[in-house]
Amino acid sequence: MAKKSIGTSTRTRRQVLTAGLAGVAGAAVTAAQTAEPQNGATAAPQAWTPKKEVVLRPGQKPSPNALLSSCIRSGHLLFVAGIGGWYPDRRKEPGDIKVQIQGALTTMKEILENGGSSMANVLKVHMTVADPNKNIALLNEGYRGFFPDPPPARSYSAAGADQMGREGVLVQIDCVAYVD
C-alpha cells in the first residue's frame, strides 16, 4: 500500500482518508480509538450511527422490492442516488437541459431536507450529461444559484442522448452531503 508522508509521520492512504472522513462527518472515530482511558476504564470506539438508513423523497412510499434507495444516510453523511432530469409522471414535456437540471436539483433539495440536510451541506456533485459540448452552457445556467458559496466539488461524465436510459432525459445528478 502506498504511504503518504505527513509531517514527521508516515501514514497509509487509508489512514489519511479515514481521518479526513472522520473530520468531515464530525465523527470521533480516530480520537476514540487513540484516546487514553481515564480512571482505568477501557475506552471503546464510538459507533458510526446510523450505519445505513434509507431516506425517502417527500411523499415516497417504501418499496419492499426496490433495487436501489433514493438516499442513504450513514452517520453524518447522505448519499443521494441519481436523479434524472425528466420523469413523464412529473412533467409532461422533457424540456431542455436547463429545465431538467432545475427539476433535478429541486428534487435533490427536497430529498436532502427530508434527510435533515440542505443544499448548503452538499460536498460533492456528479452529473451524467447528454452531449455536453452542446448542453453544458445551458446546464450551467440552470445549475447556478442552487448552492451557496462555497459551491460543492463537481464532476461530470458524458453520454450520448440515446444512452441516458430513457428517451428525453438529458442529465442525471447525484451527490454526497453531510447532516449537521
Backbone as a chain_set.jsonl record, in Angstrom:
{"seq": "MAKKSIGTSTRTRRQVLTAGLAGVAGAAVTAAQTAEPQNGATAAPQAWTPKKEVVLRPGQKPSPNALLSSCIRSGHLLFVAGIGGWYPDRRKEPGDIKVQIQGALTTMKEILENGGSSMANVLKVHMTVADPNKNIALLNEGYRGFFPDPPPARSYSAAGADQMGREGVLVQIDCVAYVD", "coords": {"N": [[0.841, -1.18, 0.0], [0.516, 2.238, -0.784], [2.33, 4.848, 0.79], [1.916, 7.932, 2.492], [3.618, 10.795, 3.341], [3.243, 12.709, 6.144], [4.033, 15.491, 7.758], [6.213, 14.509, 10.258], [5.449, 11.908, 10.443], [4.547, 8.783, 8.897], [1.841, 7.78, 7.012], [-0.724, 5.559, 5.868], [-2.662, 5.671, 2.816], [-5.254, 4.879, 3.385], [-5.437, 5.471, 6.145], [-5.179, 8.248, 6.057], [-7.439, 8.922, 4.503], [-9.495, 7.891, 6.147], [-9.165, 9.488, 8.436], [-9.717, 11.982, 7.279], [-12.426, 11.673, 6.417], [-13.581, 11.202, 8.901], [-13.206, 13.673, 10.091], [-14.719, 15.362, 8.365], [-17.255, 14.25, 8.674], [-17.711, 14.69, 11.294], [-17.325, 12.762, 13.121], [-15.941, 11.007, 15.884], [-14.131, 8.97, 15.505], [-11.33, 8.433, 15.102], [-10.244, 9.746, 17.334], [-11.525, 8.381, 19.408], [-10.449, 5.853, 19.143], [-7.789, 6.239, 19.752], [-7.739, 7.455, 22.177], [-6.744, 7.835, 25.58], [-7.749, 5.783, 28.227], [-9.57, 6.891, 31.105], [-9.224, 6.796, 34.649], [-8.644, 4.066, 34.736], [-10.534, 2.835, 33.14], [-11.76, 1.049, 30.263], [-11.418, 2.213, 27.022], [-13.795, 2.408, 24.499], [-14.28, 2.354, 20.992], [-16.319, 4.836, 19.392], [-19.452, 4.16, 17.912], [-20.433, 4.382, 14.494], [-23.253, 5.858, 13.713], [-26.466, 6.371, 12.221], [-25.653, 3.233, 10.744], [-26.629, 2.53, 8.235], [-29.274, 3.925, 6.805], [-32.369, 4.351, 5.229], [-33.47, 7.158, 3.406], [-36.302, 8.747, 2.361], [-37.846, 10.379, -0.5], [-39.96, 13.248, -0.119], [-43.273, 12.234, 0.227], [-42.775, 9.804, -0.971], [-43.211, 6.308, -0.931], [-42.063, 3.513, 0.977], [-40.586, 0.778, -0.749], [-40.778, -2.648, -0.872], [-39.578, -4.206, -2.819], [-37.621, -2.732, -4.072], [-34.818, -1.907, -6.133], [-32.88, -0.099, -5.572], [-32.031, 2.626, -3.365], [-33.295, 5.911, -2.918], [-31.914, 7.636, -1.331], [-29.361, 7.289, 1.064], [-28.516, 7.352, 4.454], [-25.62, 7.513, 6.366], [-24.128, 7.68, 9.325], [-23.09, 10.945, 9.637], [-23.448, 11.516, 7.005], [-25.081, 11.887, 3.839], [-26.048, 10.066, 1.016], [-27.097, 10.655, -2.026], [-28.899, 9.153, -4.553], [-28.792, 8.84, -8.187], [-30.638, 11.31, -9.846], [-32.884, 11.75, -12.316], [-33.276, 14.029, -15.092], [-35.782, 14.265, -16.161], [-39.007, 13.074, -15.663], [-41.771, 11.488, -16.897], [-44.165, 11.291, -15.411], [-44.079, 13.469, -13.755], [-43.673, 15.817, -15.212], [-45.01, 16.971, -18.212], [-43.628, 17.485, -20.705], [-40.211, 16.931, -21.756], [-38.409, 19.127, -21.884], [-35.568, 21.448, -22.163], [-32.051, 21.046, -21.297], [-31.536, 22.905, -19.292], [-34.012, 23.274, -18.011], [-34.321, 20.651, -17.139], [-32.12, 20.243, -15.339], [-32.759, 22.071, -13.363], [-35.158, 20.974, -12.416], [-34.213, 18.488, -11.45], [-32.396, 19.349, -9.471], [-34.151, 20.637, -7.735], [-35.635, 18.449, -6.821], [-33.504, 17.109, -5.576], [-32.952, 18.918, -3.501], [-35.309, 18.67, -1.97], [-35.079, 15.969, -1.135], [-32.688, 16.077, 0.361], [-33.434, 17.88, 2.418], [-35.451, 16.383, 3.603], [-33.879, 14.446, 4.694], [-32.595, 15.8, 6.69], [-30.669, 17.656, 5.964], [-29.201, 20.082, 3.707], [-28.921, 22.094, 0.704], [-26.731, 23.694, 1.145], [-25.037, 22.047, 2.503], [-23.988, 20.237, 0.745], [-21.367, 18.308, -0.426], [-20.173, 17.076, -2.661], [-20.93, 16.763, -6.079], [-22.049, 14.847, -8.789], [-22.59, 14.515, -12.241], [-24.207, 13.008, -15.034], [-24.117, 13.863, -18.29], [-25.896, 14.419, -21.215], [-24.549, 14.721, -24.388], [-22.435, 16.848, -23.814], [-20.897, 18.919, -25.065], [-22.772, 20.315, -26.474], [-24.666, 20.879, -24.511], [-23.627, 21.852, -22.019], [-23.324, 24.626, -21.415], [-25.991, 25.62, -21.165], [-26.8, 23.911, -19.106], [-25.17, 24.838, -17.015], [-26.29, 27.39, -16.665], [-28.82, 26.725, -15.603], [-28.012, 25.424, -13.292], [-26.71, 27.303, -11.752], [-26.956, 29.202, -8.777], [-28.26, 27.386, -7.122], [-26.662, 26.414, -5.089], [-25.152, 27.694, -2.183], [-22.207, 29.768, -1.55], [-19.236, 28.286, -0.25], [-19.402, 26.622, -3.383], [-20.242, 23.116, -4.007], [-17.803, 20.487, -4.696], [-17.542, 19.399, -8.055], [-18.227, 17.15, -10.7], [-18.443, 15.652, -13.979], [-19.698, 13.207, -16.261], [-19.86, 12.13, -19.646], [-22.433, 11.257, -21.992], [-24.137, 9.845, -24.797], [-27.25, 11.155, -26.006], [-28.962, 9.06, -26.522], [-28.158, 7.185, -24.727], [-28.977, 7.582, -22.157], [-30.798, 6.134, -20.712], [-33.554, 6.568, -20.862], [-35.626, 7.89, -23.312], [-35.444, 11.342, -23.983], [-34.323, 12.191, -21.578], [-31.762, 14.248, -20.393], [-29.909, 14.731, -18.437], [-28.506, 13.414, -15.435], [-28.163, 13.455, -11.949], [-26.262, 13.163, -8.941], [-25.357, 13.175, -5.425], [-23.24, 13.801, -2.516], [-23.745, 14.638, 0.787], [-23.526, 16.332, 3.986], [-24.914, 15.945, 7.287], [-25.799, 18.183, 9.774]], "CA": [[0.0, 0.0, 0.0], [1.308, 3.459, -0.878], [2.406, 5.646, 2.014], [1.977, 9.37, 2.293], [4.32, 11.388, 4.46], [2.58, 13.892, 6.687], [4.912, 15.968, 8.828], [7.271, 13.549, 10.533], [4.919, 10.541, 10.474], [4.174, 8.197, 7.623], [0.526, 7.159, 7.159], [-1.24, 4.977, 4.641], [-3.776, 6.407, 2.209], [-6.467, 4.517, 4.126], [-5.451, 6.239, 7.385], [-5.438, 9.645, 5.7], [-8.838, 9.008, 4.093], [-10.333, 7.674, 7.332], [-9.085, 10.693, 9.26], [-10.435, 13.051, 6.57], [-13.864, 11.424, 6.509], [-13.99, 11.388, 10.292], [-13.284, 15.11, 10.321], [-15.85, 15.91, 7.614], [-18.5, 13.735, 9.222], [-17.859, 15.085, 12.683], [-17.221, 11.561, 13.95], [-14.754, 10.974, 16.73], [-13.613, 7.616, 15.363], [-9.899, 8.406, 15.342], [-9.999, 10.139, 18.715], [-11.996, 7.326, 20.306], [-9.552, 4.712, 19.048], [-6.476, 6.561, 20.29], [-7.876, 8.124, 23.47], [-6.301, 7.099, 26.753], [-8.837, 5.616, 29.186], [-9.416, 7.593, 32.374], [-9.559, 6.024, 35.85], [-8.515, 2.635, 34.494], [-11.63, 2.312, 32.313], [-11.399, 0.679, 28.903], [-12.059, 3.092, 26.036], [-14.354, 1.71, 23.335], [-14.528, 3.284, 19.889], [-17.707, 5.215, 19.187], [-20.055, 3.567, 16.72], [-20.915, 5.274, 13.441], [-24.684, 5.576, 13.666], [-26.847, 5.015, 11.852], [-24.74, 2.681, 9.745], [-27.271, 2.607, 6.921], [-30.692, 4.229, 6.98], [-32.976, 4.856, 3.994], [-34.159, 8.447, 3.452], [-37.215, 8.795, 1.223], [-38.319, 11.667, -1.004], [-41.268, 13.569, 0.442], [-44.371, 11.579, -0.482], [-42.364, 8.497, -1.483], [-43.546, 5.184, -0.062], [-41.041, 2.462, 0.913], [-40.906, -0.322, -1.636], [-40.045, -3.839, -0.442], [-38.895, -4.822, -3.956], [-36.781, -1.734, -4.735], [-33.446, -2.297, -6.458], [-31.987, 0.92, -5.041], [-32.622, 3.626, -2.474], [-33.078, 7.256, -3.451], [-30.939, 8.287, -0.467], [-28.919, 6.518, 2.227], [-27.768, 8.09, 5.473], [-24.666, 6.749, 7.156], [-23.524, 8.661, 10.224], [-23.441, 12.328, 9.306], [-23.396, 11.685, 5.558], [-26.192, 11.471, 2.983], [-25.653, 9.68, -0.329], [-28.305, 10.77, -2.844], [-28.768, 8.419, -5.816], [-29.014, 9.601, -9.405], [-31.951, 11.903, -10.094], [-32.997, 12.082, -13.727], [-33.752, 15.369, -15.405], [-37.174, 14.277, -16.603], [-39.873, 11.929, -15.385], [-43.045, 11.812, -17.538], [-45.255, 11.412, -14.439], [-43.925, 14.732, -13.024], [-43.747, 16.941, -16.137], [-45.465, 16.429, -19.493], [-42.584, 17.585, -21.73], [-38.881, 16.841, -21.151], [-37.732, 20.418, -21.803], [-34.138, 21.431, -22.463], [-31.238, 20.628, -20.153], [-31.684, 23.904, -18.227], [-35.243, 22.896, -17.3], [-34.106, 19.365, -16.495], [-31.235, 20.344, -14.176], [-33.502, 22.773, -12.324], [-36.072, 19.997, -11.833], [-33.433, 17.505, -10.692], [-31.865, 19.998, -8.275], [-35.275, 20.86, -6.825], [-35.868, 17.147, -6.201], [-32.379, 16.879, -4.674], [-33.171, 19.785, -2.332], [-36.371, 18.037, -1.17], [-34.527, 14.751, -0.523], [-31.732, 16.495, 1.391], [-34.167, 18.445, 3.549], [-36.137, 15.273, 4.261], [-32.841, 13.722, 5.424], [-32.025, 16.65, 7.727], [-29.547, 18.419, 5.437], [-29.597, 21.184, 2.822], [-28.029, 22.325, -0.434], [-25.512, 24.298, 1.684], [-24.199, 20.982, 3.06], [-23.558, 19.314, -0.309], [-19.916, 18.278, -0.559], [-19.766, 16.6, -3.981], [-21.988, 16.533, -7.062], [-21.626, 14.237, -10.048], [-23.657, 14.505, -13.237], [-24.028, 12.425, -16.355], [-24.691, 14.884, -19.168], [-26.034, 14.036, -22.63], [-23.928, 15.621, -25.353], [-22.008, 18.034, -23.069], [-20.447, 20.029, -25.912], [-23.984, 21.038, -26.866], [-25.563, 21.167, -23.388], [-23.032, 22.289, -20.758], [-23.577, 26.054, -21.136], [-27.363, 25.73, -20.639], [-26.817, 23.233, -17.817], [-24.589, 25.758, -16.032], [-27.28, 28.442, -16.394], [-29.829, 26.168, -14.708], [-27.347, 24.981, -12.058], [-26.304, 28.484, -10.995], [-27.865, 29.718, -7.756], [-28.82, 26.35, -6.258], [-25.753, 26.145, -3.983], [-24.475, 28.883, -1.67], [-20.741, 29.691, -1.525], [-18.555, 27.793, -1.428], [-20.166, 25.564, -4.043], [-19.638, 21.792, -3.827], [-16.963, 19.947, -5.763], [-18.439, 18.907, -9.098], [-17.641, 16.47, -11.863], [-19.472, 15.089, -14.846], [-19.317, 12.293, -17.32], [-20.658, 12.37, -20.844], [-23.131, 10.145, -22.637], [-25.0, 10.248, -25.898], [-28.649, 11.285, -25.578], [-29.598, 7.743, -26.63], [-27.592, 6.325, -23.696], [-29.371, 8.096, -20.844], [-31.715, 5.218, -20.036], [-34.93, 6.825, -21.286], [-35.675, 8.962, -24.307], [-35.809, 12.662, -23.47], [-33.508, 12.555, -20.42], [-30.509, 14.873, -20.809], [-29.0, 14.83, -17.293], [-28.759, 12.701, -14.18], [-27.276, 14.061, -10.949], [-26.262, 12.581, -7.602], [-24.498, 13.969, -4.538], [-22.933, 13.427, -1.145], [-23.918, 15.81, 1.654], [-23.445, 15.997, 5.405], [-26.015, 16.358, 8.154], [-25.281, 18.815, 10.993]], "C": [[0.885, 1.243, 0.0], [1.243, 4.221, 0.436], [2.482, 7.114, 1.651], [2.628, 9.967, 3.53], [3.599, 12.657, 4.879], [3.401, 14.338, 7.882], [6.032, 14.966, 9.015], [6.764, 12.122, 10.55], [4.574, 10.088, 9.07], [2.87, 7.454, 7.831], [0.092, 6.598, 5.817], [-2.348, 5.859, 4.09], [-5.072, 6.124, 2.968], [-6.566, 5.309, 5.426], [-5.767, 7.709, 7.113], [-6.905, 9.829, 5.33], [-9.769, 8.849, 5.287], [-10.336, 8.911, 8.215], [-9.841, 11.844, 8.609], [-11.93, 12.886, 6.649], [-14.364, 11.617, 7.924], [-14.131, 12.87, 10.606], [-14.474, 15.735, 9.636], [-17.162, 15.504, 8.265], [-18.709, 14.129, 10.667], [-17.762, 13.891, 13.623], [-15.924, 11.595, 14.731], [-14.107, 9.601, 16.673], [-12.134, 7.566, 15.722], [-9.592, 8.738, 16.796], [-10.403, 9.037, 19.68], [-11.045, 6.138, 20.294], [-8.21, 4.994, 19.694], [-6.54, 7.197, 21.673], [-7.393, 7.215, 24.595], [-7.477, 6.982, 27.712], [-8.526, 6.368, 30.481], [-9.866, 6.691, 33.509], [-9.541, 4.524, 35.59], [-9.605, 2.031, 33.636], [-11.114, 1.981, 30.925], [-12.152, 1.578, 27.942], [-12.538, 2.256, 24.861], [-14.573, 2.723, 22.228], [-16.021, 3.59, 19.769], [-18.216, 4.608, 17.891], [-20.494, 4.665, 15.762], [-22.391, 4.966, 13.285], [-25.409, 6.658, 12.902], [-25.903, 4.509, 10.759], [-25.33, 2.781, 8.352], [-28.771, 2.752, 7.135], [-31.227, 4.821, 5.683], [-33.677, 6.182, 4.276], [-35.008, 8.519, 2.196], [-37.451, 10.225, 0.763], [-39.625, 11.981, -0.299], [-42.371, 12.932, -0.415], [-44.04, 10.206, -1.025], [-42.699, 7.424, -0.455], [-42.418, 4.153, -0.147], [-41.504, 1.319, 0.017], [-40.101, -1.546, -1.22], [-39.244, -4.488, -1.573], [-37.961, -3.857, -4.691], [-35.38, -2.275, -4.987], [-32.429, -1.302, -5.911], [-32.759, 1.839, -4.114], [-32.351, 4.999, -3.067], [-32.056, 8.014, -2.613], [-30.631, 7.365, 0.709], [-28.183, 7.46, 3.164], [-26.867, 7.11, 6.204], [-23.919, 7.753, 8.017], [-24.018, 10.05, 9.874], [-23.435, 12.587, 7.806], [-24.661, 11.177, 4.886], [-25.633, 11.189, 1.591], [-26.925, 9.653, -1.173], [-28.04, 10.102, -4.191], [-29.098, 9.325, -6.993], [-30.458, 10.038, -9.584], [-31.966, 12.32, -11.56], [-33.57, 13.472, -13.932], [-35.207, 15.424, -15.833], [-37.845, 12.95, -16.269], [-41.247, 12.275, -15.953], [-44.213, 11.969, -16.56], [-45.174, 12.721, -13.643], [-44.053, 15.966, -13.917], [-44.045, 16.373, -17.511], [-44.367, 16.394, -20.549], [-41.205, 17.525, -21.068], [-38.187, 18.189, -20.967], [-36.261, 20.296, -22.166], [-33.363, 21.083, -21.191], [-31.311, 21.631, -19.002], [-32.91, 23.582, -17.375], [-35.014, 21.605, -16.518], [-33.199, 19.463, -15.271], [-31.936, 21.075, -13.038], [-34.487, 21.826, -11.635], [-35.345, 18.984, -10.966], [-32.883, 18.113, -9.404], [-32.961, 20.32, -7.261], [-35.626, 19.564, -6.102], [-34.76, 16.831, -5.205], [-32.553, 17.667, -3.383], [-34.22, 19.166, -1.41], [-35.849, 16.797, -0.44], [-33.574, 15.12, 0.608], [-32.437, 17.039, 2.626], [-34.916, 17.364, 4.312], [-35.151, 14.434, 5.089], [-32.145, 14.56, 6.484], [-30.84, 17.483, 7.268], [-30.068, 19.554, 4.557], [-28.606, 21.268, 1.66], [-26.71, 22.958, 0.033], [-24.535, 23.242, 2.19], [-23.731, 19.977, 2.015], [-22.053, 19.455, -0.497], [-19.476, 17.994, -1.99], [-20.99, 16.335, -4.833], [-21.359, 15.837, -8.259], [-22.827, 14.199, -10.981], [-23.245, 13.667, -14.436], [-24.807, 13.333, -17.293], [-24.726, 14.344, -20.597], [-25.405, 15.119, -23.491], [-23.432, 16.926, -24.702], [-21.525, 19.193, -23.938], [-21.624, 20.902, -26.333], [-24.74, 21.584, -25.645], [-24.942, 21.82, -22.155], [-23.303, 23.756, -20.428], [-24.977, 26.25, -20.554], [-27.486, 25.042, -19.283], [-26.284, 24.165, -16.733], [-25.538, 26.901, -15.689], [-28.33, 27.942, -15.4], [-29.281, 25.79, -13.349], [-27.047, 26.158, -11.13], [-27.386, 28.903, -9.982], [-28.465, 28.654, -6.84], [-27.955, 26.097, -5.024], [-25.124, 27.444, -3.503], [-22.951, 28.681, -1.705], [-20.272, 29.076, -0.216], [-19.36, 26.661, -2.062], [-19.486, 24.208, -3.829], [-18.657, 21.471, -4.953], [-17.91, 19.326, -6.787], [-17.653, 18.218, -10.193], [-18.788, 15.994, -12.742], [-18.855, 14.09, -15.796], [-20.29, 12.504, -18.464], [-21.307, 11.093, -21.334], [-23.887, 10.704, -23.829], [-26.434, 10.317, -25.396], [-29.37, 9.945, -25.622], [-29.091, 6.759, -25.568], [-28.019, 6.725, -22.283], [-30.401, 7.235, -20.125], [-33.172, 5.391, -20.415], [-34.898, 7.999, -22.252], [-36.135, 10.263, -23.651], [-34.96, 13.115, -22.289], [-32.156, 13.078, -20.903], [-29.478, 14.959, -19.68], [-29.46, 13.919, -16.172], [-27.74, 13.219, -13.189], [-27.39, 13.295, -9.641], [-25.319, 13.41, -6.732], [-24.214, 13.241, -3.237], [-23.032, 14.703, -0.335], [-23.751, 15.372, 3.111], [-24.659, 16.549, 6.138], [-25.382, 16.958, 9.404], [-25.691, 18.047, 12.221]], "O": [[1.892, 1.291, 0.707], [0.212, 4.231, 1.109], [3.047, 7.485, 0.622], [2.219, 9.667, 4.652], [3.374, 13.559, 4.072], [3.46, 13.645, 8.898], [6.724, 14.61, 8.061], [7.567, 11.195, 10.661], [4.341, 10.9, 8.174], [2.775, 6.598, 8.711], [0.487, 7.097, 4.763], [-2.906, 6.691, 4.805], [-5.888, 7.023, 3.169], [-7.648, 5.773, 5.783], [-6.529, 8.335, 7.85], [-7.548, 10.776, 5.784], [-10.734, 9.601, 5.42], [-11.389, 9.336, 8.689], [-10.529, 12.601, 9.294], [-12.644, 13.852, 6.92], [-15.458, 12.141, 8.128], [-15.06, 13.278, 11.302], [-15.177, 16.549, 10.235], [-18.076, 16.319, 8.392], [-19.793, 13.918, 11.211], [-18.089, 14.008, 14.804], [-14.927, 12.154, 14.275], [-13.59, 9.117, 17.679], [-11.723, 6.754, 16.55], [-8.764, 8.075, 17.421], [-9.705, 8.784, 20.662], [-10.852, 5.487, 21.321], [-7.546, 4.061, 20.146], [-5.5, 7.453, 22.281], [-7.599, 6.001, 24.571], [-8.142, 7.981, 27.989], [-7.372, 6.466, 30.895], [-10.796, 5.901, 33.341], [-10.342, 3.788, 36.165], [-9.607, 0.82, 33.419], [-10.137, 2.571, 30.464], [-13.375, 1.699, 28.025], [-11.768, 1.481, 24.291], [-15.009, 3.842, 22.496], [-16.87, 2.731, 20.009], [-17.496, 4.551, 16.895], [-20.883, 5.752, 16.189], [-22.745, 3.906, 12.77], [-24.97, 7.807, 12.945], [-25.417, 5.292, 9.944], [-24.62, 3.081, 7.393], [-29.444, 1.825, 7.585], [-30.596, 5.703, 5.1], [-34.392, 6.313, 5.27], [-34.494, 8.368, 1.088], [-37.28, 11.17, 1.533], [-40.341, 11.058, 0.088], [-42.384, 13.085, -1.636], [-44.933, 9.503, -1.498], [-42.494, 7.612, 0.744], [-41.868, 3.935, -1.227], [-42.677, 0.944, 0.029], [-38.871, -1.499, -1.21], [-38.315, -5.25, -1.302], [-37.553, -4.137, -5.818], [-34.826, -3.006, -4.166], [-31.246, -1.624, -5.797], [-33.989, 1.826, -4.087], [-31.293, 5.226, -3.653], [-31.401, 8.929, -3.112], [-31.528, 6.742, 1.276], [-27.344, 8.256, 2.742], [-27.292, 6.027, 6.605], [-23.166, 8.581, 7.505], [-25.222, 10.299, 9.822], [-23.417, 13.74, 7.374], [-25.242, 10.174, 5.3], [-24.846, 11.97, 1.056], [-27.736, 8.735, -1.05], [-27.079, 10.439, -4.883], [-29.614, 10.429, -6.821], [-31.382, 9.23, -9.485], [-31.158, 13.144, -11.99], [-34.254, 14.018, -13.067], [-35.806, 16.499, -15.869], [-37.326, 11.87, -16.551], [-41.842, 13.267, -15.532], [-45.157, 12.704, -16.848], [-46.117, 13.05, -12.923], [-44.48, 17.028, -13.462], [-43.413, 15.407, -17.938], [-44.191, 15.378, -21.221], [-41.035, 18.009, -19.949], [-37.454, 18.376, -19.997], [-35.761, 19.205, -22.441], [-33.956, 20.855, -20.138], [-31.163, 21.24, -17.844], [-32.839, 23.618, -16.147], [-35.455, 21.477, -15.376], [-33.479, 18.826, -14.255], [-31.732, 20.74, -11.871], [-34.637, 21.866, -10.414], [-35.804, 18.655, -9.872], [-32.902, 17.465, -8.358], [-32.718, 20.28, -6.055], [-35.886, 19.578, -4.899], [-35.034, 16.341, -4.11], [-32.325, 17.14, -2.294], [-34.035, 19.143, -0.193], [-36.144, 16.6, 0.739], [-33.642, 14.543, 1.693], [-32.076, 16.696, 3.752], [-35.005, 17.42, 5.539], [-35.542, 13.793, 6.065], [-31.2, 14.088, 7.117], [-30.077, 17.971, 8.1], [-31.233, 19.939, 4.652], [-27.581, 20.587, 1.653], [-25.679, 22.778, -0.615], [-23.337, 23.506, 2.295], [-23.134, 18.96, 2.368], [-21.531, 20.551, -0.697], [-18.52, 18.596, -2.481], [-21.969, 15.753, -4.366], [-20.264, 16.197, -8.69], [-23.943, 13.89, -10.562], [-22.071, 13.627, -14.804], [-26.006, 13.546, -17.115], [-23.716, 13.874, -21.12], [-25.704, 16.302, -23.329], [-23.954, 17.998, -25.008], [-21.729, 20.35, -23.571], [-21.466, 22.108, -26.524], [-25.381, 22.631, -25.732], [-25.685, 22.308, -21.304], [-23.494, 24.091, -19.259], [-25.141, 26.964, -19.565], [-28.198, 25.53, -18.405], [-26.874, 24.273, -15.658], [-25.585, 27.337, -14.538], [-28.687, 28.655, -14.462], [-30.006, 25.829, -12.355], [-27.115, 26.042, -9.907], [-28.573, 28.947, -10.305], [-29.125, 29.003, -5.861], [-28.461, 25.613, -4.012], [-24.615, 28.219, -4.313], [-22.472, 27.559, -1.87], [-20.869, 29.332, 0.829], [-19.934, 25.834, -1.353], [-18.298, 24.151, -3.51], [-18.677, 22.094, -6.014], [-18.957, 18.791, -6.425], [-16.56, 18.647, -10.563], [-19.941, 15.938, -12.316], [-17.661, 14.126, -16.091], [-21.402, 12.994, -18.271], [-20.797, 9.993, -21.12], [-24.232, 11.885, -23.865], [-26.795, 9.609, -24.456], [-30.292, 9.715, -24.84], [-29.551, 5.618, -25.519], [-27.45, 6.23, -21.31], [-30.831, 7.585, -19.026], [-33.953, 4.446, -20.299], [-34.208, 8.99, -22.013], [-37.086, 10.281, -22.869], [-34.882, 14.314, -22.021], [-31.488, 12.439, -21.716], [-28.305, 15.229, -19.935], [-30.655, 13.688, -15.989], [-26.575, 13.408, -13.54], [-28.47, 12.834, -9.272], [-24.573, 14.247, -7.239], [-24.836, 12.233, -2.901], [-22.474, 15.732, -0.715], [-23.826, 14.183, 3.424], [-25.328, 17.475, 5.682], [-24.529, 16.33, 10.031], [-25.343, 18.435, 13.337]]}, "num_chains": 1, "name": "protein.A"}
